[in-house]
């Protein structure tokens, strides 16, 4: 058997190096994709890190003559798909509302939507 298949056996021996190298590439690629996905998932948080405070500050500046009860205490920007923009008012800062349900069109535009 070894004599009849000597040529095939030698070509298999030569391919072992190629297969080992391909396994290294697959492993490195899988690691790279995992790191890219982790970066992609963390990116929205990094991009809007201090944006909520600025939006709240600008909104209250645009609406400076509104009642203090109508001014914002905080804005929670959506970080992912299908998340809602949440706001809380200075009168009840611990209670959050869906901004699209409670604000007028003009106030929503102040938020940049």
N, C-alpha and C positions, 0 to 999 in steps of 0.2 A: 504494500500500500504506500509506504513512504517513498519508494523509488518511482512508482507511477505518478504520484502527486507531488514530487519534489519541487517542481516549478510553482505549483499553487501554494505549497507550504512556505516557500521563500518569499512569495509575493505577500502572503499574509503577515509574515514577520516584518516585512518592509512597511506594511500598512499600520502596524501597531503604533508606530510613532505618530502617524497622521491622526489616528483615532484618539490617542492620548491628548494630542494638541487640540483636537476638536472638542473634547470634553472640557478642557481648560477654558476654551472660548465660550462654550455654552454656560459654564459656571460663572465666568466673568460677566457675560451678558445678562444673566438672570440677576446677579447682584446689582448691576448698573440699572436695570429696569426697576428693581425694588427701590433703589435710592432715588430715582427720578419720580416714582410714584409718591414716595414719602415727601419729597420736596414740593411736588404739585399739591398734595393735600395740605401742607403747612402754609402754602403761599397766600391764600386769602387772609389768614390770620395776620401774617406779617404786613400785608398791604393795607389793612384797615386798622392797624394797631392803635393809632392815636386819632384816627379819622372820626370816630364817634364823638369825641370831645369837641372837635372842631365843628362838626355839623351842629351839635347842640348849641355851641357858642354863636355860630352864625345865624341859626334859626331864631334864637332869642334876640339877637341884635336886629334882625329884620323885623321882628314883631315886638319891639321894645315898648310899645304903648299898649300892648295887650295886658290883660289882668295877670297878676302873678300866678294865678291858678291855671292859666292857659299857656304859660311858658314851660319849656321842657326841662326836666331834671336830667334825663339821659336818653340816648339813642343806642339801640342795639342793632347794628348793621348785620344783614344776613351774611353768613360765611359759606353757605353751600346752596346748592340747587334746592328749590322748593322750601326754603326758609323765608320767614316773613321779617319785615322791618318792624321792630318793636320800639315803642316810645313809652316814657313815663313822664308825668307832669310833676311840677314842683309841689303841688298840693298833696300828692300821694306818690312819692318817688319809688316806693316799693311795688307799686301796682303797674304792670306793663300792659300796653294795648297794641293791637295791630294798627300801624299808622295809616294804612289804606282804608281802614274802617272808620276811624274817628276824625281824621283831618279833612279839611276842605281841599279842593283842587289847588287853590292858591298856596295853601300851607304845604301841601305835598311838593309843589314846585320849589318852595324854599328849601326843601330837603334835597333837591336835585333829582327828583324822580319824574 
